[in-house]
């Protein structure tokens, strides 16, 4: 039933660390063989053994219209006729930025990046540059990509120690990122008071903590974060 997937996984494991590029964490920790996808159609995809699945993931969000939607396919085909990459400005970029700001008015300007990791890494650098402060505050269980700054997961008991939560994160980087439990506004205020508000460049958070099981913020929690950030610059 999954013979072709097993064969492809064995081949992939010879050339790709762990045998997968995405999702990199999905199989070694829990066991099993990943399904190799062959094609998609609407809400479904089919693996290389021709098994059919309902896709509840949707490529982590981008496939809002489902797999292989005709209007997306036609637009992509039209774009490909003009070329694939130019390394120079195009009108399409401006059209995209204008549409994005129209749909999300709080986004006044837009810089397109290649990944979520690149986006959060750039945001942290901008915050540090603008404020002249070094510390970033994050929350245990929230995922913001694999840049060094965001791989730190020092729990509340060692919040001031800056212990690296992932091998390969330099101590100097770990020491400028504090991580505390999510949904505890009292601990948040205590941490900021203890370290000093003028040390923090930014607080970064998943509004709904998806990487630890879709944990909702408690009523008023996000507004409290907003108020604290406004109060301390």
PEBEL-V197799 format. One record per residue. N is the residue number from 1. RES is the residue in one small letter. PSI is psi in degrees with one decimal (none if undefined). NEAR is the number of other C-alpha atoms within 8 Angstrom. D_CENTER is the distance of its C-alpha to the mean C-alpha in Angstrom with 2 decimals. Layout:
{{N | RES | PSI | NEAR | D_CENTER} {N | RES | PSI | NEAR | D_CENTER}}
//
This chain:
{{1 | x | -30.0 | 4 | 33.27} {2 | x | 27.0 | 7 | 30.38} {3 | x | -41.9 | 7 | 32.50} {4 | x | -40.2 | 8 | 30.90} {5 | x | -42.5 | 14 | 27.36} {6 | x | -41.9 | 10 | 28.88} {7 | x | -44.8 | 8 | 30.59} {8 | x | -35.4 | 9 | 27.56} {9 | x | -39.7 | 13 | 25.51} {10 | x | -42.9 | 9 | 28.43} {11 | x | -43.8 | 9 | 28.50} {12 | x | -37.2 | 10 | 24.78} {13 | x | -18.7 | 11 | 25.02} {14 | x | -23.2 | 8 | 27.63} {15 | x | -20.8 | 7 | 25.43} {16 | x | 125.6 | 9 | 21.74} {17 | x | 123.2 | 8 | 20.69} {18 | x | -6.8 | 8 | 20.46} {19 | x | -3.9 | 12 | 21.44} {20 | x | 147.8 | 11 | 18.02} {21 | x | -38.8 | 8 | 15.27} {22 | x | 129.8 | 5 | 12.93} {23 | x | 123.5 | 6 | 12.48} {24 | x | -25.4 | 8 | 13.49} {25 | x | -2.2 | 7 | 14.02} {26 | x | -24.9 | 7 | 15.75} {27 | x | -35.8 | 10 | 19.39} {28 | x | -36.6 | 8 | 20.73} {29 | x | -32.0 | 6 | 20.11} {30 | x | -9.8 | 6 | 21.66} {31 | x | 165.5 | 6 | 24.05} {32 | x | 176.0 | 6 | 24.95} {33 | x | 130.5 | 8 | 24.57} {34 | x | 150.6 | 8 | 21.68} {35 | x | 128.4 | 7 | 22.77} {36 | x | 119.5 | 9 | 23.00} {37 | x | 139.1 | 9 | 22.60} {38 | x | -45.8 | 9 | 25.37} {39 | x | 164.3 | 7 | 24.95} {40 | x | 155.7 | 11 | 23.68} {41 | x | 110.8 | 10 | 25.61} {42 | x | -123.6 | 10 | 24.58} {43 | x | 6.3 | 11 | 23.20} {44 | x | 154.9 | 11 | 24.23} {45 | x | 162.5 | 15 | 23.67} {46 | x | 134.9 | 13 | 26.24} {47 | x | 178.9 | 13 | 25.98} {48 | x | -12.1 | 10 | 28.28} {49 | x | 9.2 | 10 | 30.81} {50 | x | 24.8 | 7 | 30.94} {51 | x | 142.4 | 8 | 29.58} {52 | x | 137.2 | 8 | 28.14} {53 | x | 147.5 | 7 | 25.12} {54 | x | 126.4 | 7 | 23.73} {55 | x | 102.6 | 8 | 20.05} {56 | x | -3.6 | 5 | 18.27} {57 | x | -41.4 | 6 | 14.77} {58 | x | 40.7 | 12 | 15.28} {59 | x | 38.9 | 6 | 12.86} {60 | x | 30.4 | 6 | 9.94} {61 | x | -38.7 | 7 | 11.38} {62 | x | -28.5 | 6 | 12.77} {63 | x | 62.6 | 9 | 16.10} {64 | x | -35.2 | 6 | 17.28} {65 | x | 8.8 | 6 | 20.83} {66 | x | 175.0 | 10 | 20.79} {67 | x | 137.5 | 12 | 21.53} {68 | x | 35.4 | 9 | 23.94} {69 | x | 135.0 | 10 | 24.70} {70 | x | -40.4 | 6 | 27.82} {71 | x | -32.8 | 6 | 26.93} {72 | x | -44.2 | 8 | 23.67} {73 | x | -41.8 | 9 | 25.66} {74 | x | -40.5 | 8 | 28.46} {75 | x | -41.1 | 8 | 26.38} {76 | x | -40.5 | 8 | 24.68} {77 | x | -42.1 | 8 | 28.19} {78 | x | -39.4 | 8 | 29.64} {79 | x | -39.3 | 9 | 27.07} {80 | x | -28.2 | 8 | 27.76} {81 | x | -23.8 | 6 | 31.44} {82 | x | -17.1 | 6 | 30.89} {83 | x | 175.5 | 7 | 28.97} {84 | x | -36.2 | 6 | 25.56} {85 | x | 136.4 | 4 | 24.72} {86 | x | -23.5 | 6 | 26.85} {87 | x | 27.0 | 4 | 25.35} {88 | x | 162.4 | 4 | 26.85} {89 | x | 149.4 | 6 | 26.26} {90 | x | 156.9 | 6 | 26.73} {91 | x | -32.5 | 6 | 27.61} {92 | x | -37.0 | 6 | 24.81} {93 | x | -42.7 | 8 | 22.22} {94 | x | -41.4 | 8 | 24.22} {95 | x | -41.8 | 8 | 24.71} {96 | x | -46.0 | 8 | 20.99} {97 | x | -40.6 | 10 | 20.45} {98 | x | -42.6 | 8 | 23.49} {99 | x | -40.8 | 8 | 22.44} {100 | x | -45.0 | 10 | 18.98} {101 | x | -32.2 | 13 | 20.83} {102 | x | -39.8 | 7 | 23.37} {103 | x | -33.9 | 6 | 20.98} {104 | x | 84.1 | 7 | 18.99} {105 | x | -26.4 | 8 | 21.82} {106 | x | -17.4 | 5 | 20.01} {107 | x | 96.3 | 8 | 18.27} {108 | x | -34.5 | 6 | 21.38} {109 | x | 158.7 | 6 | 20.16} {110 | x | 131.2 | 7 | 17.35} {111 | x | 121.0 | 4 | 16.09} {112 | x | 133.8 | 4 | 14.43} {113 | x | 177.1 | 7 | 12.22} {114 | x | -20.1 | 6 | 11.36} {115 | x | 166.2 | 6 | 7.63} {116 | x | -38.5 | 9 | 4.40} {117 | x | -44.9 | 10 | 5.92} {118 | x | -36.7 | 11 | 9.07} {119 | x | -48.8 | 10 | 8.45} {120 | x | -36.2 | 10 | 7.84} {121 | x | -42.9 | 10 | 10.53} {122 | x | -40.6 | 8 | 12.75} {123 | x | -42.1 | 8 | 12.51} {124 | x | -41.1 | 11 | 13.59} {125 | x | -41.2 | 8 | 16.27} {126 | x | -42.9 | 8 | 17.54} {127 | x | -42.7 | 10 | 17.83} {128 | x | -41.1 | 13 | 19.75} {129 | x | -39.4 | 8 | 21.86} {130 | x | -42.0 | 6 | 22.76} {131 | x | -21.5 | 8 | 23.66} {132 | x | 16.8 | 7 | 25.11} {133 | x | 159.4 | 10 | 23.52} {134 | x | -27.6 | 9 | 21.63} {135 | x | 142.1 | 12 | 19.97} {136 | x | 134.8 | 14 | 16.46} {137 | x | 126.6 | 12 | 16.35} {138 | x | -177.6 | 13 | 13.50} {139 | x | 138.6 | 12 | 13.96} {140 | x | 134.2 | 11 | 14.54} {141 | x | -10.6 | 10 | 12.41} {142 | x | 135.9 | 12 | 9.35} {143 | x | 131.5 | 9 | 6.18} {144 | x | 29.6 | 9 | 4.67} {145 | x | -176.9 | 10 | 4.81} {146 | x | 23.0 | 7 | 8.50} {147 | x | 151.2 | 9 | 10.45} {148 | x | -43.4 | 10 | 13.57} {149 | x | -34.3 | 11 | 13.26} {150 | x | 3.2 | 12 | 10.38} {151 | x | 1.4 | 12 | 12.02} {152 | x | 131.1 | 16 | 14.87} {153 | x | 55.4 | 14 | 15.73} {154 | x | 120.3 | 16 | 19.27} {155 | x | 175.4 | 10 | 20.58} {156 | x | -31.5 | 8 | 22.80} {157 | x | -22.1 | 5 | 25.88} {158 | x | 29.6 | 9 | 24.82} {159 | x | -31.5 | 12 | 22.75} {160 | x | -3.6 | 7 | 25.15} {161 | x | -24.8 | 7 | 25.28} {162 | x | 52.6 | 14 | 21.84} {163 | x | 129.4 | 11 | 21.74} {164 | x | 132.2 | 14 | 19.18} {165 | x | 1.0 | 9 | 17.18} {166 | x | 132.5 | 7 | 16.73} {167 | x | 139.3 | 5 | 19.61} {168 | x | -8.8 | 4 | 19.57} {169 | x | 118.6 | 12 | 18.21} {170 | x | 145.8 | 8 | 21.28} {171 | x | -39.5 | 9 | 23.05} {172 | x | -33.7 | 6 | 23.27} {173 | x | -44.0 | 10 | 19.50} {174 | x | -34.9 | 15 | 19.19} {175 | x | -16.0 | 12 | 21.97} {176 | x | 8.1 | 11 | 20.22} {177 | x | 122.6 | 14 | 17.29} {178 | x | 138.5 | 16 | 18.42} {179 | x | 128.1 | 14 | 16.71} {180 | x | 164.5 | 15 | 18.63} {181 | x | 143.6 | 10 | 18.73} {182 | x | 146.4 | 7 | 16.98} {183 | x | 19.0 | 7 | 19.47} {184 | x | 90.8 | 7 | 22.28} {185 | x | -32.0 | 9 | 23.30} {186 | x | -44.9 | 6 | 26.43} {187 | x | -36.3 | 8 | 24.73} {188 | x | -49.9 | 9 | 22.40} {189 | x | -38.3 | 8 | 25.55} {190 | x | -42.3 | 8 | 27.38} {191 | x | -44.9 | 9 | 24.81} {192 | x | -41.0 | 10 | 24.80} {193 | x | -40.8 | 8 | 28.59} {194 | x | -44.3 | 6 | 29.04} {195 | x | -34.0 | 8 | 27.01} {196 | x | 121.9 | 8 | 27.99} {197 | x | -29.5 | 8 | 26.19} {198 | x | 3.5 | 7 | 27.03} {199 | x | -21.2 | 9 | 24.88} {200 | x | 126.4 | 13 | 21.48} {201 | x | -34.0 | 14 | 19.75} {202 | x | 157.0 | 11 | 16.90} {203 | x | 130.9 | 9 | 15.38} {204 | x | 138.6 | 8 | 11.62} {205 | x | 147.9 | 8 | 10.72} {206 | x | 115.8 | 9 | 9.00} {207 | x | -39.9 | 7 | 12.20} {208 | x | 118.4 | 8 | 12.33} {209 | x | 87.2 | 15 | 11.12} {210 | x | -29.7 | 10 | 9.85} {211 | x | -5.5 | 8 | 9.29} {212 | x | 24.5 | 8 | 12.96} {213 | x | 32.2 | 6 | 14.57} {214 | x | 60.9 | 8 | 14.01} {215 | x | 120.7 | 8 | 15.86} {216 | x | 148.4 | 7 | 17.12} {217 | x | 145.3 | 11 | 17.94} {218 | x | 154.4 | 6 | 21.68} {219 | x | 127.2 | 5 | 23.79} {220 | x | -9.0 | 7 | 23.79} {221 | x | -48.4 | 10 | 20.99} {222 | x | -37.8 | 9 | 18.68} {223 | x | -36.3 | 7 | 21.86} {224 | x | -41.1 | 9 | 22.99} {225 | x | -44.7 | 9 | 19.92} {226 | x | -44.3 | 8 | 20.62} {227 | x | -40.8 | 8 | 24.26} {228 | x | -43.9 | 8 | 23.76} {229 | x | -42.6 | 10 | 21.70} {230 | x | -39.7 | 7 | 24.41} {231 | x | -34.9 | 6 | 27.15} {232 | x | 6.5 | 7 | 26.10} {233 | x | none | 5 | 24.92}}
//
